[in-house]
Amino acid sequence: MSAYVYGIVPLTDEDRTGFSCGNNTLDTYFLKQARQDMRRRVAACYVMVERETGQIAGYYTLSACHVYLHELSEAWRRKLPRYPIVPAVRLERLAVDLHFQGKSLAPVMLANAVSRALRSGIAANVMLVDAKDDRAAAFYEHHGFQRDPVAPLRLYAPLSALAKVLRIQ
């Protein structure tokens, strides 16, 4: 896959009507709620667009959040200041259209989300994600996230660790 075949940009007026990733919750959110959440500054939505056709290949959303220091593993806690709350970025949704699945686009979008969080200028140390199912959780684990022992579909990772795993400079 050439890096120039797709672009990742903030959602604006792209045609979303044909998008379907096969998960009704993710599809409905993207088709009916994403733009409203952007206007309300609840979430930022980014779309991966095939440059030649303008078709949306996938999307992800980011929002600000926090995690309590005691929720992180001891190894990570040792590296952080002893504030009770750690600033974080939540990757709320990540979906690839059915027509584009199998082309390894999800890792590209994940890397873009991590890079965007690191470049944002907003202090955040950790990225959180609530996986939709075990298959999604395994994807995030493969890319450096760790499952929360209390809520196994909730995963987290330091942005610096993700940058290394995803080879982001």
N, C-alpha and C positions, 0 to 999 in steps of 0.2 A: 504494500500500500504506500503510495507516494504521500508525503506530508502535505502536498499541495492539492490533493484531490478533495480534501475536506477543510472547512474552516469552522472555528468555534467562536460564536459571537453571542452577545446578549440577545435574548428574545425581543423582537420588535413586532413587525407586522408580517412575519413569515406565515405562509399558509400551513396551518396545523391540521386541517381536516382529514388528511389521509394518513395521519400518524397512528400506528398501532404497534405496541411492543408485545402484545399478548397478555398483558396484565391489566385488567379492567380498572383497577384503582389508579395505576400510573397513567393509563390512557385518559381517563376521565379528568384527573388533575390537570394534565397538560392541555387538554382541549377546553376545559371550562374554568379553571381556577388560576393557572400560572400567571397570566397577565394581571389579574386582580391582585395577587399576592405581590407582584412587582410594584404596582401602583401604591399599594399600602405599605411598602417597604418591609414586608414580612419575610420574603425570600427573593433571591436573585436567581433568575432562570437563564441558562445558557444553552444554546442549540448548536449541534454539529450539523452543518449543512454541506451537502455534496455540491461542490462549486459548479460543476457542469450543468446540473439539472435544477439546482436550488431546492432540492428535496431535503427534508429534515431527516437525518439518519439517526439522531438521538438527542437526548437532552439531560441536563442535570440541574439541580437547584442547590444553592448554598444559603445558609443563614448563620447569624451570630448566636452563640450560646455559651454555656459554661459547664464545667464538670467539677465536682467536689474533689479536692485533693485526695481524700481518703478512698475514693473510688478507683484511683489509678494503682497500678502495681507498685510494689515497694521499690523495684529497680528504677522506675520512672520518677517516683516521689523524691528519691534521693537527689535527683538532678534539678529539682524545681525549688523555687523559694517556698517558704512555709506558709503561704497564703492559703486560706481555706477554700478559695474558689480559683480555678484555673481557667483563663479565657480560652475559648475554643470556637471552632467552625463546625457546623453540622452539614454534612452532605445528606440532604433529605431524600433526594430521589436521583436515580441514574437509570436511564432506560434507552434501549436501542430498538429502533423500528424493526419489525419482522423481516423486511426486505434486506436489511443490512446486517442481520445477525450472522455470526460466523466469520466476520471480517476483522475480529480483534479490535473493535472500536471502543468497547467499554474501558479497557486499560488506558487508551489514549485520552478518553474523557476524564478518567480518574486522575491521570497525571496533570491534565489541564486544570482541574479543580484544585489540586494541591498547589500547583504553581501559582494559580490566581490567589489563593489564600496567603501564600508566602509573599507575594508582591503587593498585596492590598494596602500595606501600611497600617493595618489595624492589628494590634497586638493579639496574637492567638498562638497557643502552644500545641494544641491537640486538635485532631479532626475526629469527630464522632459520626457514626452512621448506625441507623436502625435498619438492619437487613430485613427484607420482606419474607425470606425463608432461608432454610439451611444451604441451599445452592448459592444464593446470593452471599450469605455469610462466608462460605468457603472461598468465593471470589475475593472478598475483602481480606480474609486471612492470608490468602496467597500473595497479596500485595502489601503485607506488613501490619495489618490490623490485628488486634487481640480481642478475643471475646470477653465480655463482662461475665464474671462467674455467676452473678445473680440473675442477669438477663442475657442469655446466650445469643440472642439476635441483635444485641447492642454491642457494637465494636468500637474501638478507639485506637488511636496511634498518635504519637508525637509527629507533628508536621516535619520536623527535621529527619526523623527515621523514614518517613514516607518519601521524602525527597531523595534519600540514598537508595531506597529500594526501587523507586521509579526513575532513577538517574536524572533528577532535575537539578540544574545548577543554579 
